[in-house]
């Protein structure tokens, strides 16, 4: 018996996503049953047989490839695993199927600000004549960098004037589309924090520079300079964080700047370009990124009181008494409204303005046990905001809620909950002020448990609020000159502990004020004129 004299091959798609299946169907002019022949379909690109049928006049197969264009041909032939030649078989038309995929490469993945990177996107299918484009797309800025309407390769150059990480992909549009795995290109950036637990013009300064890339396997290091151009301590090579410390004593407070650069080679000489620290580490060259200049956070000393510090109804002038007995306060904590304590007066605001003294505004309610539920915290916030606006406290300053400790005086304070904290935070922050919480900072306390529940659920509360811990509460005859090292208890979870009430007035001599320390980053109100 004679076999078929022609074969037709079809595919149900010409372009597919990588890994998808195409249905290939070969139809012969007659059946191969009993002829000793078969209908076979070959992938001529990979030179393998993908289907073989010895019965009937039709042979079909679902076939997939990972990428690229594959050519297929069907044959009516004696069974074989090799592509037959034209003399021994009947061949079909050729069918081409493209499996679409895209990739992207970057010439460098870490580079300095303003420097250029070359990006190359590839497609496994030539986009010319398909109605598709091969694009390079920046997912970080949601913008197309370039596109190409022909070929399998598309190239562009990209610069970034500021530090940051850009997520970039190669992309072939259409249906189906192909999006590459991203490449991440980092333009270097460095930030700096400087903390001192001493006064404004003295004490140890702890410096921490953080880059947005691990510099271990790069040509660069991080160095921190003071405002005299001297490299502090040493440059750091490993990881993304550099910690050094220095000491300031008297005079003006210096500023510090972190830079990313390279250590000079021997050919460049040992003379530093930006000064030299006491360790003899040479200054950096080939600067890639620079932080803003930072002044160290320093420690403020202050007090808080129920009594007005001037014009109190008791007749005692508390401010001069504090100055003569304890020292000149940098700030004073006073109440916003007339509740348990009299609210701050215009005379007090005027005295604070004259003496360049900060005010730490506090809100409390008559019932110190009433510190549960969102609605309560939000109502307190509304009352505090109204008082702050009436007094003239500008936006951006803190408003502190007084959450007293659990005990006989405030038995309900043990029920403080995360809802109350969230309510105060929402009401104060939405009005443009900074929420602060006066409470027991001890890990495991009622307040700390409520706080940790709140910030675990809503991390923005931790980053957008300040904490004023009243623990540990010390005994002894402290004053400004003998204040303890800053060491408030920590809640055990996220939060900015910016102030510490370290001694109650009842634990020390007159005048009857509590003593406090605060970091200079605490957004106190510094009145400039009388309301």
C-alpha positions in Angstrom: 0.0 0.0 0.0 1.1 3.5 -0.8 1.3 6.2 1.9 0.1 9.8 1.8 1.4 12.0 -0.9 1.2 15.3 1.0 1.0 16.5 4.7 -0.2 19.8 6.1 1.0 21.1 9.5 -0.9 23.7 11.6 -0.4 25.4 15.0 -3.1 27.0 17.1 -0.8 29.9 18.0 2.3 31.6 16.6 3.5 33.4 19.7 3.1 32.2 23.3 4.4 33.0 26.7 7.5 31.1 27.7 6.6 27.6 28.9 3.1 27.7 27.4 1.8 24.9 25.1 1.1 25.1 21.4 -1.2 22.5 19.8 0.5 21.2 16.6 -1.6 19.2 14.2 -0.4 17.3 11.1 -3.0 16.1 8.6 -2.0 13.7 5.8 -3.8 13.2 2.5 -4.5 9.5 3.4 -4.2 7.2 6.4 -1.0 5.6 7.3 -2.7 2.6 8.9 -1.2 -0.7 7.6 1.3 1.1 5.3 4.4 0.8 7.5 4.6 4.6 7.6 3.9 7.1 10.3 3.1 10.8 10.6 5.8 12.4 12.6 6.3 16.0 13.8 9.8 17.3 14.3 11.1 20.3 16.1 13.8 21.2 13.6 15.3 23.9 15.9 16.1 21.3 18.6 16.1 18.4 16.1 13.9 16.1 18.1 10.7 14.2 17.2 7.8 15.6 19.2 5.0 13.3 18.0 4.7 10.1 16.0 1.4 8.5 14.9 1.1 5.1 12.9 -2.7 5.1 12.7 -5.0 7.3 10.7 -4.3 10.4 8.8 -4.0 12.9 11.7 -1.3 13.4 14.4 -1.5 16.1 17.1 0.6 17.1 20.1 0.8 19.8 22.8 4.3 21.1 22.9 6.1 23.8 25.0 9.5 25.5 25.0 11.2 27.8 27.4 12.1 30.6 24.9 12.9 31.5 21.3 11.5 30.7 17.9 11.1 27.0 17.0 10.5 25.7 13.4 8.3 22.6 13.0 7.8 20.3 10.1 5.7 17.1 9.8 6.6 14.1 7.7 4.9 11.0 6.3 7.9 8.7 6.7 9.1 5.3 7.9 9.3 5.5 11.7 12.5 7.3 12.7 13.9 9.5 15.4 16.0 11.5 12.9 14.7 14.2 10.6 14.2 12.3 7.3 15.5 13.6 4.0 13.2 14.6 1.1 13.9 11.5 -0.9 12.6 9.1 1.7 9.6 11.1 3.1 6.8 13.4 2.3 7.3 16.7 4.1 4.8 19.3 5.2 4.9 23.1 5.2 7.1 24.7 7.9 5.4 26.2 10.9 7.3 28.7 13.2 6.2 29.2 16.8 7.8 31.8 19.1 8.0 31.4 22.9 8.2 34.9 24.2 10.5 35.9 27.0 12.5 38.9 28.0 15.6 39.6 30.1 17.6 42.6 31.1 21.2 43.3 32.2 22.9 46.3 33.7 26.5 47.3 33.2 26.8 48.1 36.9 24.4 47.7 39.8 26.0 50.1 42.3 27.2 53.5 41.2 27.6 57.1 42.3 25.0 59.8 42.0 24.9 61.3 38.5 26.8 58.4 36.9 25.4 56.4 34.0 24.5 52.8 33.7 24.0 50.9 30.4 20.8 48.8 30.3 20.3 46.0 27.7 16.9 44.3 27.3 16.5 41.3 25.1 13.6 39.4 23.6 13.6 35.8 22.5 11.5 36.9 19.5 12.3 39.6 17.0 9.6 42.2 17.5 9.8 43.5 14.0 6.6 43.1 12.0 4.8 41.6 15.1 3.2 44.9 16.2 5.1 44.6 19.5 7.7 46.8 21.1 10.7 45.8 23.2 10.8 48.2 26.1 13.0 49.1 29.1 10.8 50.2 32.0 11.6 51.7 35.3 9.1 50.3 37.8 10.3 52.6 40.6 9.3 55.8 38.7 6.6 54.0 36.7 8.2 55.3 33.4 9.4 53.9 30.1 13.1 54.6 29.5 13.2 53.6 25.9 11.6 51.2 23.3 12.7 49.4 20.1 10.4 48.3 17.3 12.7 45.8 15.7 15.2 43.2 16.6 15.8 41.2 19.8 18.0 43.7 21.6 17.3 47.2 23.0 19.8 49.4 24.8 19.7 52.6 26.7 21.8 54.7 29.2 20.3 56.0 32.5 21.5 58.4 35.1 20.1 59.4 38.5 21.0 62.7 40.2 20.0 61.5 43.6 20.5 58.4 45.6 18.1 55.5 45.5 17.3 52.0 44.2 15.6 51.6 40.8 13.8 48.4 39.8 14.1 48.0 36.0 12.7 45.4 33.7 12.7 44.4 30.0 9.2 44.3 28.6 7.6 43.0 25.4 4.1 44.3 25.0 1.1 42.6 23.4 -0.8 39.5 24.1 0.8 37.6 25.5 3.3 40.0 27.0 6.7 39.2 28.5 8.2 40.9 31.5 11.7 40.0 32.6 12.9 39.5 36.1 14.0 42.9 37.4 17.5 44.2 37.8 18.1 46.5 40.7 20.4 49.5 40.2 21.5 51.5 43.2 22.7 55.0 43.0 24.5 55.5 46.3 23.1 57.5 49.1 24.2 57.9 52.7 22.4 59.2 55.8 23.9 60.2 59.1 22.6 60.4 62.7 24.6 62.0 65.5 23.7 61.6 69.2 25.2 63.0 72.3 24.0 62.4 75.8 25.9 65.4 77.1 25.0 69.1 77.0 24.9 71.1 73.8 28.6 72.0 73.9 30.2 68.9 75.4 30.2 65.1 75.8 30.6 62.0 73.7 29.1 62.0 70.3 28.0 58.8 68.7 27.8 58.9 64.9 26.1 56.4 62.6 26.2 56.5 58.8 24.0 54.2 56.8 24.4 53.7 53.1 21.7 52.2 50.8 24.0 49.5 49.6 26.5 47.0 51.1 29.9 48.4 50.3 31.9 45.3 51.1 32.5 44.2 47.5 32.6 47.7 46.0 35.6 50.1 45.6 34.1 52.5 48.2 34.1 53.1 51.9 32.1 55.4 54.3 33.8 58.1 56.2 32.4 60.8 58.5 33.9 64.3 58.6 33.5 67.1 61.1 33.0 70.7 60.0 36.7 71.3 60.1 37.2 68.7 57.4 38.7 66.1 59.7 37.9 62.4 59.2 36.4 61.1 62.4 38.1 57.9 63.8 38.2 55.6 60.7 36.6 54.8 57.4 34.3 51.8 57.2 34.4 49.2 54.5 32.1 46.3 55.5 28.3 46.3 55.3 26.1 49.3 55.0 26.6 50.9 58.5 29.5 52.8 59.9 29.6 53.6 63.6 32.3 55.8 65.1 32.4 58.2 68.1 34.2 61.3 69.1 34.2 63.9 71.9 33.4 67.6 72.0 34.3 69.8 74.9 33.1 73.4 75.1 32.7 76.0 72.4 30.2 75.7 69.6 28.6 72.4 68.6 30.2 71.0 65.5 28.3 69.5 62.6 29.1 66.2 60.8 28.8 64.9 57.3 29.0 61.3 56.0 30.5 60.6 52.5 30.9 57.6 50.3 34.3 57.6 48.5 37.5 55.7 47.9 40.7 55.5 49.9 43.5 57.1 47.9 45.9 54.9 46.1 49.6 55.1 46.8 50.0 57.0 43.5 47.7 59.7 44.8 49.8 60.3 47.8 49.1 60.2 51.5 47.8 63.8 51.8 44.0 63.7 52.4 41.7 65.7 50.3 39.3 66.5 53.1 41.4 66.4 56.2 42.7 63.6 58.4 41.6 62.1 61.6 43.7 61.2 64.6 44.1 57.7 63.4 46.0 58.8 60.4 43.4 57.4 58.0 43.7 59.3 54.7 40.8 61.4 53.5 38.6 59.9 50.8 38.7 60.7 47.1 36.3 59.9 44.2 33.3 61.0 46.3 30.1 59.2 45.3 27.5 60.5 47.7 27.3 62.9 50.6 24.8 63.3 53.5 23.4 66.6 54.8 25.3 68.2 57.6 24.0 67.0 61.0 24.3 68.6 64.4 24.4 66.0 67.2 21.3 65.5 69.3 22.1 66.7 72.8 20.4 66.5 76.2 18.1 69.1 77.5 17.3 69.5 81.2 13.9 70.6 82.4 11.1 70.3 84.9 7.3 69.8 84.9 4.8 71.1 87.4 1.2 71.2 88.3 1.6 74.8 89.6 2.0 77.7 87.2 5.6 78.7 87.1 4.6 82.3 87.3 1.4 83.8 88.7 0.3 80.6 90.5 -2.7 81.1 92.8 -0.7 79.9 95.8 1.4 83.0 95.5 4.7 81.0 95.0 6.8 82.1 92.1 8.1 78.7 91.0 10.3 79.8 88.2 12.8 81.9 90.2 12.7 79.2 92.9 13.7 76.5 90.4 16.5 78.6 88.9 18.0 79.4 92.2 17.7 75.9 93.7 18.0 73.5 90.7 19.3 75.4 87.7 18.0 77.2 84.6 15.5 74.9 82.9 15.8 74.3 79.1 12.1 73.4 79.1 9.0 73.3 81.3 6.1 70.8 81.2 2.8 72.5 81.8 -0.9 71.6 81.3 -3.0 72.8 78.5 -6.4 73.1 80.3 -7.8 73.7 83.7 -8.5 70.2 85.1 -6.6 68.7 88.0 -3.9 71.5 87.5 -4.4 75.0 86.2 -3.8 75.4 82.5 -0.9 77.4 81.2 -1.4 81.2 81.3 -0.4 84.0 78.9 2.0 85.2 81.6 3.8 81.9 81.6 4.0 81.9 77.8 5.5 85.4 78.0 8.1 84.4 80.6 9.1 81.3 78.5 9.5 83.6 75.5 11.7 86.0 77.3 13.9 83.3 78.7 14.0 81.2 75.5 12.6 78.3 77.4 10.7 75.4 75.7 7.2 74.4 76.7 6.2 70.7 76.9 2.4 70.9 76.6 0.5 68.2 78.6 -3.2 67.3 78.5 -4.9 65.4 81.3 -8.5 64.8 82.4 -10.1 65.0 85.8 -10.5 61.2 85.9 -7.0 59.6 85.5 -8.6 56.2 85.4 -10.5 57.0 82.1 -7.8 55.9 79.6 -9.6 53.2 77.6 -11.2 53.0 74.2 -10.5 54.9 70.9 -13.4 57.3 71.4 -11.9 58.5 74.7 -8.4 59.1 73.3 -9.9 60.9 70.3 -12.1 63.1 72.4 -9.1 64.1 74.6 -7.1 64.9 71.5 -9.9 67.2 70.2 -9.9 69.1 73.5 -6.0 69.3 73.6 -5.9 70.5 70.0 -8.5 73.2 70.7 -6.5 74.4 73.7 -3.2 74.4 71.8 -4.7 76.4 69.0 -6.3 78.9 71.5 -2.9 79.3 73.2 -1.1 79.8 69.9 1.0 76.6 69.8 2.0 76.1 66.1 1.6 72.9 64.2 4.6 70.5 64.3 4.9 70.8 68.1 4.2 67.9 70.5 1.1 67.5 72.6 1.5 64.9 75.4 -1.3 62.8 76.9 -0.9 62.2 80.7 -1.3 58.4 81.3 -0.7 58.0 85.1 0.4 54.7 86.6 -2.0 52.1 87.9 -2.6 52.4 91.7 -4.9 53.6 94.4 -5.1 57.1 92.8 -5.9 55.8 89.3 -7.2 52.2 89.6 -8.6 52.3 86.1 -5.2 53.2 84.6 -4.5 49.4 84.5 -7.1 49.2 81.7 -5.2 51.5 79.3 -5.6 49.9 75.9 -4.3 50.2 72.3 -7.6 51.9 71.2 -7.0 54.8 73.6 -3.5 55.2 72.2 -4.7 55.0 68.6 -7.5 57.6 69.3 -5.0 60.1 70.7 -2.6 59.5 67.9 -5.2 60.0 65.2 -6.8 63.1 66.7 -3.5 64.9 67.4 -1.6 63.9 64.2 -4.5 64.8 61.9 -4.6 68.2 63.4 -0.9 68.8 62.5 0.6 68.2 65.9 3.0 65.5 67.1 1.4 63.0 69.5 3.3 62.2 72.6 2.6 59.8 75.5 3.6 60.2 79.1 3.5 56.8 80.6 5.3 53.9 82.3 8.0 53.0 79.9 8.9 49.8 81.7 8.6 46.7 79.5 5.6 44.6 80.7 3.8 47.5 82.4 0.2 48.3 81.6 1.1 51.2 79.4 3.9 49.3 77.6 1.6 46.4 76.9 -1.0 48.7 75.4 1.6 50.6 73.4 3.2 47.5 72.0 -0.2 46.2 70.9 -0.9 49.5 69.2 2.4 49.8 67.3 2.5 46.1 66.3 -0.9 46.7 64.6 -0.1 50.2 63.3 3.7 50.8 62.9 3.1 54.4 61.9 2.2 55.2 65.5 5.7 54.2 66.6 7.4 56.3 64.0 5.0 59.3 64.3 4.9 59.6 68.1 7.2 60.4 71.0 7.4 58.7 74.3 8.0 60.4 77.7 8.8 57.6 80.2 8.4 58.3 84.0 10.5 55.2 84.9 12.8 54.7 86.5 11.8 57.3 89.1 14.9 58.0 91.2 15.4 59.2 94.8 18.0 61.8 95.7 18.9 65.4 95.7 19.3 66.0 91.9 19.7 69.3 90.1 20.7 70.4 86.6 24.4 70.1 87.4 24.0 66.6 88.9 21.4 65.2 86.6 21.8 61.4 85.9 22.9 59.9 82.6 19.9 59.6 80.2 18.5 56.2 80.8 14.7 55.9 80.6 13.1 52.5 80.7 12.2 51.0 77.3 8.8 49.5 76.4 10.5 46.6 74.7 9.0 47.4 71.2 9.3 50.1 68.6 9.0 53.8 69.7 10.9 57.0 70.1 11.7 57.5 73.8 12.6 61.2 73.7 12.0 62.3 77.3 12.5 60.9 80.8 11.0 62.1 84.1 13.7 60.9 86.4 12.5 62.3 89.7 9.2 63.4 91.2 8.9 66.6 93.2 7.6 64.6 96.1 10.9 62.7 96.2 13.1 65.7 96.5 13.4 69.1 98.2 11.4 72.2 97.3 10.4 73.6 94.9 7.7 71.1 94.1 8.6 70.2 90.5 9.4 67.0 88.7 12.8 66.8 87.0 13.2 65.7 83.4 15.6 65.1 80.6 14.8 65.2 76.9 16.6 64.7 73.7 16.9 67.9 71.6 15.0 66.2 68.8 11.8 66.4 71.0 9.6 68.9 69.2 9.0 71.3 72.1 7.2 74.6 71.7 9.5 77.7 72.0 7.2 80.7 72.3 8.5 83.8 70.5 5.9 86.3 71.6 2.9 86.6 73.9 -0.4 85.4 72.7 
